[in-house]
Amino acid sequence: MTAMEPPKTAAKRSATLAEIAREAGVSAPTVSKVLNGRADVAAATRTRVEELLRTHGYRRRRAEVTRSPLIDLVFHELESAWAMEVIRGVENVARDAGLSVVLSESAGRLTPGRTWADQVAGRRPHGVILVLSGLDAAQQALLTSRSVPFVVMDPAGDPGADVPSVGATNWQGGLAATRHLIDLGHTRIGAIGGPSRMMCARARLDGYRAALETAGLPADPALIREGDFHHESGHRLGLDLLGRPDRPTAVFAGNDLQALGLYEAARELGLRVPEDVSVVGFDDLPVARWVGPPLTTVRQPLTEMAEAAARLVLELGRGERERTATRLELATSLVVRSSTAAP
């Protein structure tokens, strides 16, 4: 006879619904209602149960989860020219999976409100994709406890090691755009960046500064402006930059919309693009090919990024990927058109 093996130490298990109900002082059906996002639970009770679910790390077993045939796509701002490329990518993947896409906007906030999180928990979609946005700890715990996977596309800040995300090589794009202008012979190169609270905007501006420093050119603070990624800020800040007596001979705009605003500012000041000022954008929206002159820009593969985010969130929902430390980064590339020339 072979010797019996000593019993293995039992793995730490999460609390059951009954145990959570007992600790919260409510019935198990009440805990189930909270898990299912039902509205007929008092706010104080819901908060107490949510806290215990989070404390115990409760997560519904995959077999328990019945999902609606949806993917939630959340924008911090639904800017049509940019958002359409993202929507197209998510729709491509959702359509092949037999799912529909639910669009929502967080009205400029980088974190959706709590009401939104409760609504999503109640819908139980196949997944949530947040664009230039994120979730706070309570919202992450809420979706995790409902087994609703989530992915952040182009995160505004550091999403954290346990938040899956999809982005682009923004620093490399800013570097390539500025090097292109330097190679043309420009030495006074201005920049209209995006909001400093957004990681992608900071990375693009860091790439701009790195290209100047590598070429031995100073990054003159007087030639750098912080925009908001909208056409209006490109126009307003463009008038400011190009109206200077020592104006730059070239400008790197943090996105295509700001570059188009800069075009308008140049026209109002009687300047020609690219004869008097060269302009480089970022994104390569379809409109970049149609404007006159066609815009030199850094292509950010928005549709492909959205497709990757949608595939990732579905893989997470099927258990084919672990959530921790999943970070995908797609390459940017410089597209040279007619808006840049030697000074």
C-alpha positions as CSV (number, residue, x, y, z in Angstrom):
1,M,0.0,0.0,0.0
2,T,1.2,3.5,-0.7
3,A,1.4,6.1,2.0
4,M,-1.5,8.5,2.0
5,E,-0.6,12.1,1.1
6,P,-1.3,14.7,3.7
7,P,-4.4,16.7,3.0
8,K,-3.8,19.9,0.9
9,T,-4.5,23.2,2.5
10,A,-7.9,24.4,1.2
11,A,-7.7,27.5,-1.0
12,K,-9.2,30.6,0.4
13,R,-12.7,30.9,-0.8
14,S,-14.9,34.0,-1.2
15,A,-17.9,34.5,1.0
16,T,-21.2,33.0,-0.1
17,L,-24.3,35.2,-0.8
18,A,-25.8,33.8,2.4
19,E,-22.8,34.8,4.5
20,I,-22.8,38.3,2.9
21,A,-26.5,38.6,3.6
22,R,-26.0,37.6,7.2
23,E,-23.2,40.1,7.7
24,A,-25.2,42.9,6.1
25,G,-28.3,42.0,8.1
26,V,-30.5,41.4,5.1
27,S,-32.0,38.5,3.3
28,A,-30.1,36.5,0.5
29,P,-32.7,37.6,-2.1
30,T,-31.9,41.3,-1.2
31,V,-28.2,40.6,-1.9
32,S,-29.3,38.9,-5.2
33,K,-31.3,42.0,-6.1
34,V,-28.2,44.2,-5.5
35,L,-26.1,41.9,-7.7
36,N,-28.7,42.0,-10.5
37,G,-29.0,45.8,-10.4
38,R,-32.6,45.9,-9.3
39,A,-34.0,49.3,-8.3
40,D,-36.2,48.1,-5.5
41,V,-33.4,48.2,-2.8
42,A,-33.0,51.1,-0.4
43,A,-29.9,53.2,-1.1
44,A,-28.4,52.6,2.3
45,T,-28.9,48.9,2.0
46,R,-27.4,48.8,-1.5
47,T,-24.3,50.7,-0.3
48,R,-23.8,48.4,2.7
49,V,-24.2,45.2,0.5
50,E,-21.9,46.7,-2.3
51,E,-19.2,47.4,0.3
52,L,-19.3,43.8,1.7
53,L,-19.3,42.4,-1.9
54,R,-16.2,44.5,-2.5
55,T,-14.5,43.6,0.8
56,H,-15.0,39.9,0.3
57,G,-14.0,40.1,-3.4
58,Y,-17.2,38.3,-4.4
59,R,-17.5,37.5,-8.1
60,R,-20.4,35.7,-9.7
61,R,-19.4,32.3,-11.3
62,R,-19.4,32.4,-15.0
63,A,-22.2,29.8,-15.1
64,E,-24.4,32.1,-13.0
65,V,-24.1,35.0,-15.5
66,T,-26.8,35.6,-18.1
67,R,-25.6,38.5,-20.3
68,S,-27.6,40.7,-22.6
69,P,-26.4,40.8,-26.2
70,L,-24.8,44.2,-25.8
71,I,-21.4,46.0,-25.6
72,D,-21.5,49.3,-23.8
73,L,-19.3,52.0,-25.5
74,V,-18.7,55.0,-23.3
75,F,-17.2,58.3,-24.5
76,H,-16.2,61.2,-22.2
77,E,-17.3,63.4,-25.1
78,L,-19.0,62.2,-28.2
79,E,-17.0,64.2,-30.8
80,S,-18.4,63.0,-34.1
81,A,-15.4,63.2,-36.4
82,W,-13.2,61.2,-34.0
83,A,-15.8,59.1,-32.4
84,M,-17.2,57.7,-35.7
85,E,-13.9,55.9,-36.3
86,V,-14.1,54.3,-32.9
87,I,-17.8,53.4,-33.2
88,R,-17.1,51.8,-36.6
89,G,-14.4,49.5,-35.1
90,V,-16.5,48.4,-32.2
91,E,-19.5,47.8,-34.5
92,N,-17.3,45.6,-36.8
93,V,-16.5,43.2,-34.0
94,A,-20.0,43.4,-32.3
95,R,-21.7,42.6,-35.6
96,D,-19.6,39.5,-36.1
97,A,-20.4,38.3,-32.6
98,G,-24.1,38.9,-33.0
99,L,-24.1,41.8,-30.5
100,S,-25.4,45.4,-30.5
101,V,-23.6,48.5,-29.3
102,V,-25.0,50.9,-26.6
103,L,-23.5,54.4,-26.8
104,S,-23.3,56.8,-23.9
105,E,-21.4,59.9,-23.0
106,S,-20.1,61.1,-19.6
107,A,-20.6,64.8,-20.4
108,G,-16.8,65.6,-20.4
109,R,-16.1,63.8,-17.1
110,L,-13.3,61.3,-17.1
111,T,-15.2,59.0,-14.9
112,P,-18.9,58.2,-15.5
113,G,-21.4,58.8,-12.7
114,R,-22.5,56.2,-10.2
115,T,-26.0,56.0,-11.9
116,W,-24.3,54.9,-15.1
117,A,-22.5,52.1,-13.3
118,D,-25.8,50.9,-11.7
119,Q,-27.5,50.9,-15.1
120,V,-24.7,48.9,-16.7
121,A,-24.7,46.4,-13.8
122,G,-28.5,46.0,-14.4
123,R,-28.1,45.5,-18.1
124,R,-25.3,42.9,-17.7
125,P,-23.7,43.5,-21.2
126,H,-21.0,41.3,-22.6
127,G,-18.5,44.1,-21.8
128,V,-17.8,47.8,-21.4
129,I,-15.4,49.9,-23.5
130,L,-14.5,53.3,-22.1
131,V,-12.9,55.8,-24.5
132,L,-10.6,58.5,-23.0
133,S,-12.2,57.7,-19.7
134,G,-11.9,55.4,-16.8
135,L,-13.6,53.9,-13.7
136,D,-13.1,54.6,-10.0
137,A,-12.4,51.8,-7.5
138,A,-16.1,51.4,-6.5
139,Q,-17.2,51.2,-10.2
140,Q,-14.5,48.6,-11.0
141,A,-15.6,46.6,-8.0
142,L,-19.3,46.8,-9.0
143,L,-18.7,45.6,-12.5
144,T,-16.2,42.9,-11.4
145,S,-18.8,41.6,-8.8
146,R,-21.3,41.3,-11.7
147,S,-18.7,39.6,-14.0
148,V,-19.0,42.5,-16.5
149,P,-15.5,42.8,-18.2
150,F,-14.3,46.3,-19.1
151,V,-11.5,47.8,-21.2
152,V,-10.2,51.4,-21.4
153,M,-9.3,52.6,-24.9
154,D,-6.8,55.5,-25.0
155,P,-6.9,56.0,-21.2
156,A,-6.9,59.5,-19.9
157,G,-4.5,58.7,-17.1
158,D,-2.6,55.7,-15.8
159,P,-5.4,53.0,-15.8
160,G,-3.6,50.8,-13.2
161,A,-2.0,47.4,-13.6
162,D,-5.3,45.6,-13.2
163,V,-7.3,47.6,-15.8
164,P,-7.1,46.2,-19.4
165,S,-6.4,49.0,-21.9
166,V,-5.7,49.6,-25.6
167,G,-3.7,52.6,-26.7
168,A,-1.3,53.9,-29.4
169,T,2.4,54.9,-29.5
170,N,1.6,58.6,-28.8
171,W,5.1,59.5,-27.8
172,Q,6.6,58.0,-31.0
173,G,4.0,59.8,-33.0
174,G,4.9,63.2,-31.5
175,L,8.6,62.4,-32.1
176,A,8.0,61.5,-35.8
177,A,5.9,64.6,-36.5
178,T,8.5,66.9,-35.1
179,R,11.4,65.2,-36.7
180,H,9.7,65.5,-40.0
181,L,9.5,69.3,-39.5
182,I,13.2,69.4,-38.4
183,D,14.3,67.4,-41.4
184,L,12.6,70.0,-43.6
185,G,14.8,72.7,-42.0
186,H,12.4,74.2,-39.5
187,T,14.0,75.4,-36.2
188,R,11.1,77.5,-34.7
189,I,8.5,74.8,-34.2
190,G,5.4,75.5,-32.2
191,A,3.0,73.1,-30.6
192,I,-0.7,73.1,-29.7
193,G,-1.1,70.1,-27.3
194,G,-4.2,68.5,-25.8
195,P,-5.4,68.7,-22.2
196,S,-2.5,68.0,-19.8
197,R,-4.8,65.8,-17.7
198,M,-4.9,63.3,-20.6
199,M,-2.0,60.8,-20.9
200,C,-2.1,60.7,-24.7
201,A,-1.7,64.5,-24.9
202,R,1.2,64.5,-22.5
203,A,2.9,61.7,-24.4
204,R,2.6,63.5,-27.8
205,L,4.1,66.7,-26.4
206,D,6.9,64.7,-24.7
207,G,7.7,63.2,-28.1
208,Y,7.8,66.8,-29.6
209,R,10.2,67.9,-26.9
210,A,12.4,64.8,-27.3
211,A,12.7,65.4,-31.1
212,L,13.8,69.1,-30.5
213,E,16.3,68.1,-27.8
214,T,17.8,65.4,-29.9
215,A,18.3,67.9,-32.7
216,G,19.9,70.4,-30.3
217,L,17.0,72.8,-30.6
218,P,15.4,74.4,-27.5
219,A,11.8,73.7,-26.6
220,D,10.7,77.3,-26.3
221,P,7.8,77.6,-23.8
222,A,6.6,80.7,-25.6
223,L,5.8,78.5,-28.6
224,I,3.8,75.8,-26.7
225,R,0.1,76.1,-26.0
226,E,-2.3,73.7,-24.2
227,G,-5.5,73.1,-26.2
228,D,-8.5,70.9,-25.6
229,F,-8.5,68.8,-28.8
230,H,-11.3,70.8,-30.3
231,H,-11.3,72.9,-33.5
232,E,-12.0,76.1,-31.6
233,S,-8.9,75.8,-29.5
234,G,-6.8,75.2,-32.6
235,H,-8.2,78.4,-34.1
236,R,-7.9,80.5,-30.9
237,L,-4.4,79.4,-30.0
238,G,-3.3,79.5,-33.6
239,L,-4.2,83.2,-33.8
240,D,-2.1,83.7,-30.7
241,L,0.9,81.7,-32.0
242,L,0.9,82.9,-35.6
243,G,0.2,86.5,-34.6
244,R,3.5,86.8,-32.7
245,P,6.2,88.9,-34.4
246,D,8.6,86.0,-33.9
247,R,6.0,83.4,-35.0
248,P,7.0,79.8,-35.6
249,T,7.5,78.6,-39.1
250,A,5.9,75.2,-38.3
251,V,3.3,74.0,-35.8
252,F,2.6,70.4,-34.5
253,A,-1.0,70.2,-33.5
254,G,-2.0,67.6,-31.0
255,N,-4.8,66.3,-33.2
256,D,-6.4,66.9,-36.6
257,L,-9.3,69.0,-35.3
258,Q,-6.8,71.5,-33.8
259,A,-4.8,71.4,-37.0
260,L,-7.9,72.5,-38.9
261,G,-8.5,75.3,-36.5
262,L,-4.9,76.4,-37.1
263,Y,-5.6,76.4,-40.9
264,E,-8.4,78.8,-40.2
265,A,-6.2,81.0,-38.1
266,A,-3.5,81.1,-40.8
267,R,-6.1,82.2,-43.4
268,E,-7.4,85.0,-41.2
269,L,-3.9,86.3,-40.7
270,G,-3.1,86.2,-44.4
271,L,-0.7,83.3,-44.1
272,R,-0.4,80.4,-46.5
273,V,0.0,76.7,-45.6
274,P,2.7,75.4,-46.2
275,E,4.4,78.4,-47.8
276,D,4.3,80.6,-44.6
277,V,3.6,78.0,-42.0
278,S,3.8,74.2,-42.1
279,V,1.2,72.2,-40.1
280,V,1.2,68.6,-38.8
281,G,-1.8,67.0,-37.1
282,F,-2.4,63.8,-35.3
283,D,-5.1,61.1,-35.9
284,D,-5.5,61.0,-39.7
285,L,-9.2,61.5,-39.7
286,P,-10.8,61.1,-43.2
287,V,-11.2,64.9,-43.4
288,A,-7.3,65.2,-43.3
289,R,-7.3,64.0,-46.9
290,W,-10.0,66.4,-48.1
291,V,-8.9,69.8,-46.8
292,G,-6.8,72.1,-48.8
293,P,-4.0,71.5,-48.7
294,P,-4.3,67.9,-47.6
295,L,-2.9,67.6,-44.0
296,T,0.3,65.9,-43.1
297,T,-0.5,64.0,-39.9
298,V,0.3,61.1,-37.6
299,R,-2.0,58.2,-38.3
300,Q,-3.5,56.8,-35.1
301,P,-5.3,53.5,-36.0
302,L,-8.5,54.4,-34.3
303,T,-10.7,51.8,-36.0
304,E,-8.1,49.1,-35.4
305,M,-7.7,50.2,-31.8
306,A,-11.5,50.0,-31.3
307,E,-11.6,46.6,-32.9
308,A,-8.8,45.4,-30.6
309,A,-10.6,46.8,-27.5
310,A,-13.9,45.0,-28.5
311,R,-12.1,41.7,-29.1
312,L,-10.3,42.0,-25.8
313,V,-13.4,42.7,-23.8
314,L,-15.1,39.6,-25.4
315,E,-12.1,37.5,-24.6
316,L,-12.1,38.6,-21.0
317,G,-15.8,37.7,-20.8
318,R,-15.1,34.2,-22.1
319,G,-12.3,33.7,-19.7
320,E,-9.7,33.5,-22.5
321,R,-7.5,36.2,-21.0
322,E,-6.6,37.3,-17.5
323,R,-7.5,40.9,-16.7
324,T,-4.3,41.7,-14.9
325,A,-1.6,43.7,-16.8
326,T,-3.3,43.5,-20.2
327,R,-2.0,46.4,-22.2
328,L,-2.1,46.6,-26.0
329,E,-0.4,49.4,-27.9
330,L,-0.8,49.9,-31.6
331,A,1.8,51.6,-33.8
332,T,1.3,55.2,-35.1
333,S,2.8,56.2,-38.5
334,L,3.6,59.6,-40.2
335,V,1.5,60.3,-43.3
336,V,3.1,63.1,-45.4
337,R,0.8,65.2,-47.5
338,S,0.9,68.8,-48.7
339,S,0.7,70.9,-45.5
340,T,4.5,70.7,-44.8
341,A,7.4,72.2,-46.7
342,A,10.8,73.7,-46.2
343,P,10.7,77.2,-44.5
